Amino acid sequence: MIRCAFKTSTWLPTEMEWLRAASTISEAERTRISQFMFKRDAKQSMAGRLLMRSYFSRLSGAPPQTFLLDRDMSGKPHLVRPTGPLEHVNFNVSHAGEYAVFAAATDTQIGVDVMKVELRRNTTVQEFFSHMTRQFTDHEWSNIRCSDDQTCQLFNFYRHWCLKESFVKAIGTGLKFGLKRIEFTLGPIVGGSCFTTVVAIDGCKSEEWSFQEIHHDNHIITTAVKSLSSCDTVNLEVLKFQDLNVNQEPLEDRSYFDVFNAKKEFPG
């Protein structure tokens, strides 16, 4: 299994970097990324695509721009007609806060989710929770609110949320699965990570699923993997642009960078 991340908030792409990145992805992907209103969102989407293609390139030896990607009905990306070492690879990508993250494994289901531990603007912790009551069981709400410290409550909330998201992304159903059907009992975070959280599905404890949680830079990054033992743990690798396999030839249409560079970084 592999798990890596790219910090998009500190990536200030030069014209050459952005055009090299753009030449690595497909025309449809370029169009989709150009439609984002803010640089923040465009960078997150671009980074997610680059993480995927860089991994495929390193595993197969093929140039990163040669892979054809599509999405299934739930929105999960997949390779079209994978061959060789990529034939049995499952992967997933997520981006939120200041990071894009990618995870992949062979011959098993995998899902990944990332969230920044922060409160939405113009709301309180309890107001935020009031909109999410239907997503968690009574047991989970008890765990979320086990401390009087609201910062701790928010942290526990995002742990549960990332666990649920990573699971439904792994099985490919999205939120249609029904989040209350899965109930988590959290393990302790030790040294910034936890590999002992367990899940009950429809009331029955599951031995098939392993969850690997990382607390990094005020973000929760959670990977759900089927049939992976807790001893098969994988650390998070944080990459920079120069670490990625990116097409060396820039996109010829330099206006693609101009459109990106004219955007605001984020709302407000």
Stockholm file with secondary structure:
# STOCKHOLM 1.0

chainA/1-268         MIRCAFKTSTWLPTEMEWLRAASTISEAERTRISQFMFKRDAKQSMAGRLLMRSYFSRLSGAPPQTFLLDRDMSGKPHLVRPTGPLEHVNFNVSHAGEYAVFAAATDTQIGVDVMKVELRRNTTVQEFFSHMTRQFTDHEWSNIRCSDDQTCQLFNFYRHWCLKESFVKAIGTGLKFGLKRIEFTLGPIVGGSCFTTVVAIDGCKSEEWSFQEIHHDNHIITTAVKSLSSCDTVNLEVLKFQDLNVNQEPLEDRSYFDVFNAKKEFPG
#=GR chainA/1-268 SS CEEEEEECTTCCCCHHHHHHHHHHSCHHHHHHHHTCSBHHHHHHHHHHHHHHHHHHHHHHCSCGGGCCEEECTTSCEEESSCCGGGTTEEEEEEEETTEEEEEEEESSCEEEEEEECCCCTTCCHHHHHHTTGGGSCHHHHHHHTSSSCHHHHHHHHHHHHHHHHHHHHHHTCGGGGCGGGEEEECCCCBTTEECCCEEEETTEECSSEEEEEEEETTEEEEEEEETCCTTSCCCCEEECGGGSCCCSSCCSCTHHHHHHHTSBSSCC
#=GC SS_cons         CEEEEEECTTCCCCHHHHHHHHHHSCHHHHHHHHTCSBHHHHHHHHHHHHHHHHHHHHHHCSCGGGCCEEECTTSCEEESSCCGGGTTEEEEEEEETTEEEEEEEESSCEEEEEEECCCCTTCCHHHHHHTTGGGSCHHHHHHHTSSSCHHHHHHHHHHHHHHHHHHHHHHTCGGGGCGGGEEEECCCCBTTEECCCEEEETTEECSSEEEEEEEETTEEEEEEEETCCTTSCCCCEEECGGGSCCCSSCCSCTHHHHHHHTSBSSCC
//
